[in-house]
């Protein structure tokens, strides 16, 4: 049961390194679809890939009573920061702008061109 006043959380991300021209966005969408995540990603003029992912809050508490990320969020974050597409070389991965909402903001995960 969800004890939070919101149902969804979206988080911005940016990945740097060799992430453009190596199908990083395509593989990001495939991973998001596999994990049933919604959101978007796109190339930036700075050679990075940025995006936003959204997940449903399904709070399971840790020993301190804090809400833990659902397993699919942990897997997606790990994939973005450590795996990526086969030809990518990830230098840095950042997450920011966590936004809570009572309504889903995205219907699916998409690549913005």
N, C-alpha and C positions, 0 to 999 in steps of 0.2 A: 504494500500500500504506500502511496506517495504522500508524505507529510509536508511537502513544500507547497508554497502558494503559486507555483507555476508548473507547467507540464513539459516544456521544451527548453533546451539551452542550445544556443549557437555560439561557435567559437571561430575567430579569425585565425588563419595560419599563413606563414610565409616560409618557403623553403629556398635556400640558396645553394650554390654549387653548380655542377653541370646538370641542370634540370630542364633546359630548353633545347629542343631539337633531338631529344632522346625519348619521346613519347611519354614523358612524365605525367602529363595531364590525362592522357588516355588510360594509363595504368591506375592513376588516382581515381578516376571515375569507376573503373572496373572493381577496384578494392572497395570503394564506397558502396557500389551496387551489391557486391558480395555480402557486405556487412549491414545492408539496408540503412545506410546513412543518407541523408539528404544534404543539399548545399550546392556549391559551385567551386570552380577553380579556373584560373587564367594565367597567361604569361604576363609579366610586367615589362616595362621598358628598361628595367634595371637588371634583367637577366635572371630574375627569380620567378617562382610560381607562387601566387597567392590564392587564397580562397577562404571559404567558410564552410564548416560542417555543422549539422544540427542533429541532436539526438533527443529522444524521449527520456525524461527523468524517471528512472526506476531505482529509487534510492535504496541501497543496502549500506548499512552503517558499519564503520570500522570500530575498533575498541574504544576510541575517544568519542564516538557518537557523530562523527563526520560522515557525510555522504560520499561514497566511493563512486568512481566512474564505472559505468556498465562495461563488461568485458569487451564489447565491440568498439567502444571509444578508446580503451587502452590499446587494443590491437591496431586501430586506425592511426593513432598517434605514433605508435612504434613504427608502423609501416612508413608513414610520412618522413620520420626522422632518421630511420636506419635502413630501410629496404629500398623503396622507390622502384622505378622502372629498371629493367636489366642493364641499360647502358648509362644510367644516371650515377652521379658521384655527389652525394649530399655533404655539404660543408656545415650547414647550420639550419636549424628548424626552430621557429618561434611561434608561440600561441598568445593571442591577446584578445581583448574586447569580448569577453564572455557576456552574452546577453540572454536573460531569462524571459520567457514569454508563455502566456497561457494558450497561444495558438501556434500551430506549425507555420513557419515562414516559407518553407520550401516543400515542393511536392516530390522532387526527385533530385538526384545529383546530376549536375550538368557541367560541361566544359564551355566556357565563354571564349569565343574567338575574337 
